[in-house]
Amino acid sequence: MHPAALQTMNLLAGFDVASWGEGSAGYYHHIVEAVKIAFVDRDEWLSDPGFVDIPLQKLLSNDYADERRALIDPPRATDRRGRAGPALRSRCRPPAS
């Protein structure tokens, strides 16, 4: 399974999804917001592991999910472009010879 899908499920695990009611506005809002966050992180962090240190353990950790989940605002949608989480900053490395 793709890391963005795993991160989305991890973000949603911190909510009482059943309480929203299947097909409700709250149900879809939270799913869309979680997907936005996961895809911003995907765009920032996931690339060729031969050239970049990918902090996959951090991206999929419960602590990181808690930090990112706090960005979900139940009453409103947000623009997530360019707002990747600060997983690890020293990620670039020279290619293997």
N, CA and C atoms as a LAMMPS dump frame, in Angstrom:
ITEM: TIMESTEP
0
ITEM: NUMBER OF ATOMS
291
ITEM: BOX BOUNDS ff ff ff
-5.0000000000000000e+02 5.0000000000000000e+02
-5.0000000000000000e+02 5.0000000000000000e+02
-5.0000000000000000e+02 5.0000000000000000e+02
ITEM: ATOMS id mol type element x y z
1 1 1 N 0.851 -1.178 0
2 1 2 C 0 0 0
3 1 3 C 0.9 1.246 0
4 2 1 N 0.47 2.253 -0.702
5 2 2 C 1.244 3.495 -0.833
6 2 3 C 1.325 4.215 0.521
7 3 1 N 2.475 4.809 0.841
8 3 2 C 2.623 5.523 2.111
9 3 3 C 1.582 6.619 2.329
10 4 1 N 1.153 7.311 1.278
11 4 2 C 0.132 8.357 1.451
12 4 3 C -1.196 7.762 1.909
13 5 1 N -1.526 6.576 1.416
14 5 2 C -2.757 5.904 1.863
15 5 3 C -2.627 5.486 3.324
16 6 1 N -1.461 4.963 3.696
17 6 2 C -1.226 4.58 5.089
18 6 3 C -1.289 5.792 6.011
19 7 1 N -0.7 6.907 5.567
20 7 2 C -0.733 8.118 6.38
21 7 3 C -2.161 8.64 6.514
22 8 1 N -2.943 8.577 5.444
23 8 2 C -4.346 9.017 5.503
24 8 3 C -5.116 8.202 6.532
25 9 1 N -4.942 6.883 6.495
26 9 2 C -5.641 6.026 7.464
27 9 3 C -5.172 6.309 8.886
28 10 1 N -3.88 6.584 9.055
29 10 2 C -3.342 6.906 10.374
30 10 3 C -3.93 8.219 10.897
31 11 1 N -4.077 9.206 10.015
32 11 2 C -4.694 10.475 10.41
33 11 3 C -6.141 10.264 10.84
34 12 1 N -6.882 9.478 10.087
35 12 2 C -8.3 9.251 10.392
36 12 3 C -8.506 8.375 11.623
37 13 1 N -7.501 7.571 11.966
38 13 2 C -7.622 6.683 13.133
39 13 3 C -7.794 7.463 14.433
40 14 1 N -7.392 8.704 14.454
41 14 2 C -7.515 9.522 15.656
42 14 3 C -8.877 10.164 15.833
43 15 1 N -9.792 9.898 14.914
44 15 2 C -11.139 10.464 14.987
45 15 3 C -12.17 9.358 15.211
46 16 1 N -13.319 9.733 15.731
47 16 2 C -14.445 8.811 15.859
48 16 3 C -15.229 8.879 14.545
49 17 1 N -14.72 8.179 13.535
50 17 2 C -15.269 8.243 12.184
51 17 3 C -16.746 7.84 12.16
52 18 1 N -17.115 6.824 12.914
53 18 2 C -18.502 6.345 12.913
54 18 3 C -19.483 7.419 13.374
55 19 1 N -19.035 8.324 14.234
56 19 2 C -19.939 9.35 14.76
57 19 3 C -20.359 10.364 13.695
58 20 1 N -19.604 10.468 12.61
59 20 2 C -19.957 11.436 11.572
60 20 3 C -21.142 10.979 10.74
61 21 1 N -21.342 9.671 10.672
62 21 2 C -22.397 9.119 9.828
63 21 3 C -21.906 8.987 8.392
64 22 1 N -22.007 7.787 7.862
65 22 2 C -21.532 7.533 6.503
66 22 3 C -22.237 8.442 5.504
67 23 1 N -21.436 9.078 4.66
68 23 2 C -21.989 9.95 3.635
69 23 3 C -22.321 11.355 4.098
70 24 1 N -22.05 11.671 5.358
71 24 2 C -22.354 13.014 5.874
72 24 3 C -21.281 14.011 5.431
73 25 1 N -21.58 15.282 5.599
74 25 2 C -20.609 16.322 5.262
75 25 3 C -19.352 16.18 6.115
76 26 1 N -19.519 15.893 7.406
77 26 2 C -18.372 15.713 8.296
78 26 3 C -17.507 14.536 7.883
79 27 1 N -18.134 13.47 7.461
80 27 2 C -17.435 12.264 6.997
81 27 3 C -16.525 12.616 5.821
82 28 1 N -17.111 13.217 4.797
83 28 2 C -16.322 13.546 3.604
84 28 3 C -15.309 14.654 3.875
85 29 1 N -15.67 15.614 4.678
86 29 2 C -14.746 16.717 4.987
87 29 3 C -13.459 16.185 5.618
88 30 1 N -13.586 15.348 6.637
89 30 2 C -12.404 14.831 7.327
90 30 3 C -11.563 13.943 6.408
91 31 1 N -12.208 13.132 5.596
92 31 2 C -11.456 12.28 4.669
93 31 3 C -10.676 13.14 3.68
94 32 1 N -11.327 14.138 3.103
95 32 2 C -10.656 15.016 2.137
96 32 3 C -9.502 15.765 2.789
97 33 1 N -9.696 16.291 3.979
98 33 2 C -8.63 17.018 4.664
99 33 3 C -7.451 16.096 4.983
100 34 1 N -7.724 14.866 5.407
101 34 2 C -6.648 13.919 5.699
102 34 3 C -5.872 13.574 4.426
103 35 1 N -6.583 13.398 3.319
104 35 2 C -5.921 13.11 2.044
105 35 3 C -5.06 14.297 1.618
106 36 1 N -5.559 15.509 1.781
107 36 2 C -4.763 16.707 1.433
108 36 3 C -3.449 16.726 2.205
109 37 1 N -3.518 16.484 3.498
110 37 2 C -2.311 16.496 4.334
111 37 3 C -1.342 15.409 3.879
112 38 1 N -1.856 14.202 3.653
113 38 2 C -0.998 13.094 3.231
114 38 3 C -0.344 13.383 1.88
115 39 1 N -1.072 14.006 0.968
116 39 2 C -0.507 14.28 -0.345
117 39 3 C 0.486 15.442 -0.33
118 40 1 N 0.3 16.406 0.537
119 40 2 C 1.312 17.452 0.679
120 40 3 C 2.606 16.832 1.202
121 41 1 N 2.492 15.964 2.2
122 41 2 C 3.685 15.289 2.71
123 41 3 C 4.29 14.382 1.636
124 42 1 N 3.458 13.71 0.864
125 42 2 C 3.96 12.871 -0.222
126 42 3 C 4.768 13.715 -1.21
127 43 1 N 4.218 14.852 -1.602
128 43 2 C 4.915 15.712 -2.558
129 43 3 C 6.244 16.216 -2.011
130 44 1 N 6.303 16.474 -0.715
131 44 2 C 7.513 17 -0.092
132 44 3 C 8.556 15.917 0.166
133 45 1 N 8.132 14.736 0.613
134 45 2 C 9.079 13.771 1.156
135 45 3 C 9.321 12.522 0.327
136 46 1 N 8.391 12.114 -0.501
137 46 2 C 8.535 10.829 -1.182
138 46 3 C 9.1 11.016 -2.58
139 47 1 N 10.279 10.475 -2.779
140 47 2 C 10.939 10.55 -4.072
141 47 3 C 11.864 9.345 -4.195
142 48 1 N 12.877 9.456 -4.973
143 48 2 C 13.802 8.352 -5.211
144 48 3 C 14.681 8.108 -3.985
145 49 1 N 14.503 6.953 -3.313
146 49 2 C 15.303 6.685 -2.11
147 49 3 C 16.8 6.553 -2.393
148 50 1 N 17.19 6.458 -3.66
149 50 2 C 18.609 6.433 -4.002
150 50 3 C 19.26 7.804 -3.865
151 51 1 N 18.446 8.846 -3.82
152 51 2 C 18.959 10.211 -3.754
153 51 3 C 18.497 10.978 -2.522
154 52 1 N 17.471 10.507 -1.868
155 52 2 C 16.87 11.24 -0.756
156 52 3 C 16.615 10.292 0.406
157 53 1 N 16.956 10.734 1.608
158 53 2 C 16.61 9.965 2.808
159 53 3 C 15.142 10.241 3.108
160 54 1 N 14.318 9.238 2.954
161 54 2 C 12.88 9.394 3.167
162 54 3 C 12.562 9.005 4.612
163 55 1 N 12.006 9.92 5.396
164 55 2 C 11.707 9.638 6.806
165 55 3 C 10.385 8.872 6.97
166 56 1 N 10.309 7.689 6.34
167 56 2 C 9.057 6.937 6.31
168 56 3 C 8.552 6.562 7.697
169 57 1 N 9.449 6.153 8.578
170 57 2 C 9.029 5.807 9.947
171 57 3 C 8.373 7.012 10.629
172 58 1 N 8.959 8.174 10.442
173 58 2 C 8.417 9.405 11.029
174 58 3 C 7.068 9.748 10.394
175 59 1 N 6.982 9.689 9.059
176 59 2 C 5.743 10.033 8.37
177 59 3 C 4.575 9.143 8.784
178 60 1 N 4.871 7.891 9.137
179 60 2 C 3.819 6.946 9.5
180 60 3 C 3.665 6.76 11.007
181 61 1 N 4.392 7.554 11.786
182 61 2 C 4.326 7.408 13.246
183 61 3 C 3.044 8.028 13.815
184 62 1 N 2.63 7.528 14.952
185 62 2 C 1.445 8.062 15.628
186 62 3 C 1.669 9.5 16.107
187 63 1 N 2.879 9.806 16.567
188 63 2 C 3.172 11.168 17.026
189 63 3 C 3.045 12.175 15.883
190 64 1 N 3.579 11.813 14.722
191 64 2 C 3.485 12.708 13.564
192 64 3 C 2.026 12.846 13.114
193 65 1 N 1.278 11.753 13.149
194 65 2 C -0.146 11.811 12.787
195 65 3 C -0.896 12.742 13.739
196 66 1 N -0.579 12.669 15.022
197 66 2 C -1.215 13.569 15.995
198 66 3 C -0.92 15.032 15.657
199 67 1 N 0.334 15.309 15.313
200 67 2 C 0.752 16.669 14.969
201 67 3 C 0.019 17.165 13.719
202 68 1 N -0.053 16.331 12.709
203 68 2 C -0.691 16.709 11.438
204 68 3 C -2.22 16.736 11.561
205 69 1 N -2.773 15.845 12.369
206 69 2 C -4.23 15.788 12.563
207 69 3 C -4.752 17.089 13.165
208 70 1 N -3.939 17.742 13.955
209 70 2 C -4.337 19.011 14.577
210 70 3 C -4.608 20.099 13.54
211 71 1 N -4.127 19.912 12.316
212 71 2 C -4.365 20.887 11.249
213 71 3 C -5.768 20.777 10.646
214 72 1 N -6.468 19.688 10.924
215 72 2 C -7.805 19.499 10.361
216 72 3 C -8.797 20.323 11.175
217 73 1 N -9.439 21.251 10.494
218 73 2 C -10.406 22.153 11.109
219 73 3 C -11.801 21.684 10.7
220 74 1 N -12.579 21.086 11.625
221 74 2 C -13.87 20.51 11.258
222 74 3 C -14.826 21.445 10.504
223 75 1 N -14.925 22.728 10.844
224 75 2 C -15.919 23.538 10.137
225 75 3 C -15.466 24.127 8.802
226 76 1 N -14.188 23.977 8.434
227 76 2 C -13.804 24.607 7.177
228 76 3 C -12.708 23.853 6.44
229 77 1 N -12.717 23.989 5.125
230 77 2 C -11.684 23.397 4.284
231 77 3 C -10.484 24.326 4.253
232 78 1 N -9.33 23.76 4.058
233 78 2 C -8.121 24.566 4.012
234 78 3 C -7.329 24.27 2.757
235 79 1 N -6.478 25.204 2.381
236 79 2 C -5.581 25.052 1.254
237 79 3 C -4.264 24.537 1.799
238 80 1 N -3.883 23.347 1.446
239 80 2 C -2.688 22.713 2.004
240 80 3 C -1.449 22.875 1.133
241 81 1 N -1.536 23.557 0.024
242 81 2 C -0.368 23.657 -0.851
243 81 3 C 0.814 24.286 -0.119
244 82 1 N 1.958 23.613 -0.212
245 82 2 C 3.176 24.166 0.352
246 82 3 C 3.281 24.104 1.858
247 83 1 N 2.459 23.297 2.521
248 83 2 C 2.478 23.237 3.978
249 83 3 C 2.849 21.848 4.475
250 84 1 N 3.915 21.305 3.954
251 84 2 C 4.351 19.98 4.378
252 84 3 C 4.842 20.013 5.816
253 85 1 N 4.748 18.885 6.463
254 85 2 C 5.195 18.795 7.851
255 85 3 C 6.71 18.742 7.956
256 86 1 N 7.231 19.138 9.09
257 86 2 C 8.686 19.185 9.282
258 86 3 C 9.254 17.834 9.69
259 87 1 N 9.038 16.788 8.885
260 87 2 C 9.454 15.436 9.276
261 87 3 C 10.953 15.382 9.596
262 88 1 N 11.792 15.555 8.635
263 88 2 C 13.243 15.607 8.847
264 88 3 C 13.822 16.474 7.735
265 89 1 N 14.694 17.389 8.054
266 89 2 C 15.178 18.323 7.043
267 89 3 C 16.475 17.889 6.353
268 90 1 N 17.311 17.091 6.974
269 90 2 C 18.566 16.682 6.33
270 90 3 C 18.325 15.39 5.558
271 91 1 N 17.629 15.502 4.435
272 91 2 C 17.211 14.309 3.722
273 91 3 C 17.977 14.024 2.445
274 92 1 N 18.65 15.019 1.865
275 92 2 C 19.352 14.797 0.597
276 92 3 C 20.717 14.173 0.86
277 93 1 N 21.1 13.28 0.004
278 93 2 C 22.401 12.641 0.095
279 93 3 C 22.924 12.405 -1.318
280 94 1 N 24.224 12.278 -1.485
281 94 2 C 24.749 12.027 -2.831
282 94 3 C 24.355 10.631 -3.299
283 95 1 N 24.191 10.432 -4.61
284 95 2 C 23.828 9.11 -5.123
285 95 3 C 24.928 8.093 -4.833
286 96 1 N 24.524 6.84 -4.674
287 96 2 C 25.477 5.761 -4.423
288 96 3 C 26.314 5.525 -5.684
289 97 1 N 27.572 5.229 -5.494
290 97 2 C 28.467 4.994 -6.647
291 97 3 C 28.36 3.573 -7.123
